[in-house]
Amino acid sequence: MRGLKNLAFVLLLSAVILCLGEAQADIIELKEAGEKIDGKIIEESDTHVTVKLKTGGKSTFPKAWIKNIKKAEIPEEELYTKQDVYLSKLKMLDPNDAEAQLSIAKWCFDNATADNGLFEMADRHYKAAKELDPKFAEKGGKELAAAQEKEAEKLFSVAETEYKLGEYFKAEQMAISVISLYPDSSFAGKARGLIAKIWGNARAPKIFDNPQNLPEIVFTVEEMQSVLSHMGTEERKQAYFMKCLDRGIDYEERAEEVDKDRKGGYYMAAISCYDVVSGSAAGQVKKSADFKMQGSLKKYFDGKPEPFSDARYALMAGYILKIQDPSYIEKLTVQYSKLGDELFKKAKRMKQPEKSEKAKTAYFCFSIVNNYSKDEMIRQDAFEKMIECQRLERARK
């Protein structure tokens, strides 16, 4: 939902550009375990094939791995993403044709989502049309601006709702999306006002003001690598690392200012900021990120977050793997053993579906103990309790 996603999208421009037509796919059966790959072969040599995957992206592997290839017809939208279609249109675009630039701008906007990068492409092509023929582009620009105003209103409405619910981190991210994607809309100012409510007037400018013209903060290592590949000078990279560190510190401070139920989201955001710096920086900057991340991890777990779903359990398990203090990890296993016992007792007294939900959360608590405790007897006890939780939950597959 962040405007920063467009940086990852730009990488697609260096990928193979597909000429979209009949959606004829290749079903490739591999020799190993009969695994099948759905996609379309786009490059082939004497020894290797490159496949446009149905699931997205592309992959290259040796022909020696292939057992059989079958042709199949599938709906075009199942094989080609909106980015693929855009790349095809871009290949055929006359960059000096204002009407063509305006047409592709409209297509981009009509097919854009907050994550696929097409909002930025729409703006880019409209500006190109305006430079080529200002009078011709004026009408199209008004239509585009009106459509952008409607989309900005939708995003801001979500941001306001999240704010009213007390989900300040989610509200902030939606507000940043409004500012990044629709800076000329009337809702950009309202989004800035909402961020000021969340952070306070003194600290809010750190969120949306960018005097160094650095990209927005990213939250995954993959996004960080995309950002850095376009950064240019080493000085700008270091400035961006410091911006991410500073934002992580801001998130930690925000966690201390909100009530208990809201702290976790800010600590998670701080951990993500420190983690992407730690995975990309070096020297003292990396050491600082590592140190700050260890502190945020402990603060997050000190709040006793519950692993209430598969996704939350996976996230928490990943966080535990990042903790460098074995004694603290052992402390966590004791914490989640007690929490699991409490939830399991509550589950026994409840009716469905509450019984199932409590039992499932207890199951994940005991899973943490089973996976990370160094004591064999404690692990075995946790495993047996996991089985009891499965029986109680009944719905768990």
N, C-alpha and C positions, 0 to 999 in steps of 0.2 A: 504494500500500500504506500510505499514511499517513492518519491520522485527519483531517489538514487538508483532505483531499479533500471533506469534507462542506461546507466553505465554498463551493466551486464549485457543489456540488449545490444549496445553498439558492437560488442564482440561478434555478434551474429553477422555483422556486415562483412566480416572477413571469411565467413563460412562459405560453402559451396552454394551458389544461387540456383534454385530449382526452377525449371520451366514447367509450370503446372499445366496439366492436361488431364488425360484419362487416368483415373486412380487405379492403376494396375500394380498390385503389391507382389512382393516375393516372400514366400514362406520358406525359410531356410532351416533345414533340420541338421543339427550338428551330430557328429559321431559320438561325442561324449554324452552318455545318458539320454540320448534322443532328444536333447533340448531343442526347442524351436524358437526362431527369431522372426518376428513379423516386421516388415519394412519394405524398402525398395533399394535395390542395388543402384548406386549412383556413380561409382567408379570401380574399375576392374583392371587388374594387371595379370600377368602370367601366374603370379603367386598369391595375390591378396585381393579381397573385395572390400569396398567401403559401402556400408548400408545406412540409409536414412531410416532411423528407427521409428516405428509406429508410436513408441512411448516418448519420442522426442530426442533430439540430438542425432549423432551419427557414431558409427563404430567401424573399425577396420580389423579384420582378422584373416588368418591364412586360409587359402582354399583347401589345404590338407585337412582342416577341421570339418569341412562340409561333407555331409552324407548325401543330401538331396536338396533340390530347389524346386518349388512348385509355384506357379503363377496363380494369382487370385485377384478378383475384383472386390474392392472395398470402397465405402463412401469416401470421397475426397477429404472431407473434414476430419476423418479418423487418421489420415496419413499426414496431412499438411496442417501445420499450425498457422495462426494469423501472421506470425513473423515470417514463415515460409512464403506466404502469399505476398506479403509486403516486399520481400526480397525479389520476388519475381516481377512485381510491378516496378520496383526500383531499377531493375535491369533494363526494362523497356522504356523508362522515362527519358524524355528529352529535357535536360536541365534548363534549356533556354526557352521553354514553352510555358508561359504563365498559366494558360488554361490547364495544361497537364499537371503543373505543380499544385494548382488549386484543387484539381480533381483528386489527386492522391492525398492531399491534406484532408479533404472531406472523408475519404475512405478510411484513413488512419483514425480519425476521430470517431467515426461510426463503429469501428471495430476495436477501439482501445479499451483496455482495462487498466487499473492502477498498477498492475504488475508486468504488463507485456511491452512497455516502452513506447507504445504507439501515440500516446498523448504528446510526447516530446517531438516525435516525428511529424505529427500533424502541425504543430506550431512551426517547426523548421521549414516545412514545405510551403506553408502559408506565407511566411516571411520572404521566402524565395520568390513566390508569385508577386508579392507586393513590390519587391525590388525591381522585378522585370516589367510590371505594368500596374502602377498604383491604382489607377481608375478602375481597371478590370477587377482587381482583387478586392476593391472596397466593399462591394455587395457580399461577396463570399466571406469576407472578413467579419462582417456584421452577423451573418448566419452562424459562423464558427464561434464568435464571441457569445452569442445567445445560447448556443448549445453548451459551451463551456460553463456559462453561468448556472445552467440547470444542473450540470454534473457537480459543480462546486457546492451548490446548495445541498445536494444529496449527501456529499461527504461531510459537510459541516453539520448537517442534521444528526448524523451518526456520532460525530465528535461531541456535540452537545448532549446527546443521550448518554454516552459513556461518562461524561463529566457529571451529570446528574446522578448517575448510579455510583459515583465515587471511583470509577475506573480511570484514574487520572493518567496513567501511562498510556492506555489505549486511546484516550481522548487526545492526548498530546500527539501521538503518532498520526491520527486522522487529521488533526489540525495542521501538522507539518505537511501532510499530503496536499491539503488545500493550497497552502502557501507555495509549495514546490510546483504543483501541476497547473494551478490557475492563479498566478501572481497578479494578473490584471483584473480578476473578478472582484465583485464587491464583497465576496465572502472571505477574501484573503485578509482584509483588515479585521473582520470578525474573528477569524482564526487566530490572528495575533493577539486579539483581546482575550480569547479563551486561554491561550498559553500564558498570558500575563496573570490570569486568575489562578492558574495551576502553580506557577513558579514564583509569582510576585513580580512587581515592576522592575526591581533591581536586577533580577537574575534572568528574566524572560529573554532579553536581547541575546544572551548566549545561545539560545535555541534557534532563533531565526535570523539573526544578523551574521553576516559572513564577510568581513572586510577583506580577507585574503582570497575570497572567491574559491574556497576549497569545497569539494563535494560534501554532500550530506553524510552523516555518520552511518556506517554500515554495521551489520550485525552477524555476518558470517565470514569465515576465512575466504570462501570463494568470492564473495563480493569485494572483500578487501583487495584480493589479487587483481580483480577487474579494475578497481579504482586506481591502484598503484601503476598498472600497465599504461594508464593514460596520464599519469601525473607529471611526467617530464623530468624536472630537476630533482636532485637528492634533497635540496632544501625544502621543496614543497612536500616531499614525502615525509620528512621529519616534522614539518608543520602539521601535516594531517595526523600523524601519530599522536602529537601533543594535543590536537583538537579532540581526538577520540579519548585520550586519557582524561582530559579535562571534563568531557561529557560524562565519563564513567564516575568521576568524583562527584559531579552534580547529581547524578542518579542516586549515589549513596547518601548524599545529604538530604535529598528528597525523601528517601526511605525513612530517615529519622524524623521527618516532619509529619508524616501521615499516620493514620491509625494502623493498628496491628494487621488488619485484614488487607491493607493496601501495600504493605512493605515489600512483599515478595516480588511483585512485578518490577519494582524499581531496582531491587538487588539483582534480579535476572538480567535487566538491561545493563546494569553496571558490569556484571560478569561478562556479558557479551562484548562490551566495549573493550575491556581489558584483554579478553581472550583473542580478539582479532589483532590487537597490537602485539600481544605476546607471540602469536603465530607468524608475524611478518617482520617485526622490528628486530634489532640486534643491540648488543651493548647495554648501556645503562637504561635506555628506554625500555628494552625488553625486561630487564630486572625490575624496573618500577612497575610495569604492567603485571608481571608475575606476582610481586608482593601484594599489590592492590587486589588482584583477583583472589588470592588466598584469603585475604581478609573478608572480601564480599561473600565468598563461598561459605565461610563459617557464620557470618551474620545471617545469610539466607537460611541455613539449616538450624540455626539457633531459634528461628521462628517456628520450628516444627511443622514445616509444610507437609501436607498429606499427599501421597501418591494415589490420587483418586481415579486415575485412568491410565491406559496403556501409554498414552503420549506423555503424561506427567511423570509416570514412573521412568520412562526412557530418558526424559530430560534430567531427572534427579540422579539416575544411575550414572549418566554422563558426567554430571557435576561431581559425584563422589570420586570418579576416576581421576579428576583433575586435582583433588586434594592431596597435598604432599606431606600431610601429617598423619602417620599411621595411628597414633594414639587417639587423634580426633575421629578417625574413621571407626575405630573400635567403640568410641563413645557413641557414635551415631547408631551402631548396631544395637547397643543397649537401649537407646532412645526409641528406635523403631520396633524393638521387641516389646517394650512396654506399650507403645501406641497401638501395635497390632493386637495385643491382649485386650486393651480397652475397647477397641472397635469391634472385636470379635464378640465380647460380652454384650455390647449394645445390640449387635446384629441378632443375637439369639432372642432378644426381647421384642424385636420389631416384626412387622408384617412386610410382605412384598409390596412394592419393589424396593423399599428402604432397606430391608434385610439384605437383599442381593448387593446393593451399592456399598453398604458398610462392610460386608464380607469381602467384597472385591478389594476395597481399600486396605483391609486387614491383610489380605493375601499379598498385596504389593509390599506392605510393611515387612512381612516375614520374608519376602523375596530379597529385600535389602539385607536382612540379617543373614540369610542363607548364602548370599553371594559375597559378602564382605567381612564377615566375622572370621577371625583366625582360630576360633575355638571349635573343634570338630563336634563336640557334644552340643554346643549352642546351635551350630548349623543344622545338625540332625533334628533337634527339637523344632527349629523354625520350619524345616521341610515337612515334618509331620503336621504342624499347624497349618501349613499351606494346603495340605490335602483336606484337612477339616474345613478350611474356608471354602474350598472348591465344592465340597459336599453341601455346605450350608447355602452357598450362593446358587447352586444348581444350574443357573443360566450360563455359567462360565464354560467355554468350549475348551 
